[in-house]
């Protein structure tokens, strides 16, 4: 399976969100960062993760990144 080879269906997006939220919490603990109970500060990591799964084009600026 190559980069961006998953279809972006409701089911695959929901599964990716669950996986990413869990992994984000693990990353916060591993790196001694506070857990605010949300995905605050995760946009770069989330965008890179989604890009590998679903493809798309990362867009944004210094403060925020997302897929288009």
C-alpha positions, 0 to 999 in steps of 0.5 A: 500500500503506497502513500495516499492509497486509502479511500477517504470514506467516513469509515476510514477517516473515523478509524484514522481519527481514533488511532491518531488521537490515541497515538497523540496522547502517547506522544504527549506522555513520552515527551513530557508534554501536558495533555489538554484533552484535545488535539491542540498542537497536533496539526502538523503531525495529523496532517502528515499522518493523513497525507500518508494515508489518504494523499492530498496536498498539505496547505497552511502557514506557520501557525496551522497546517491541514490537507486540501 
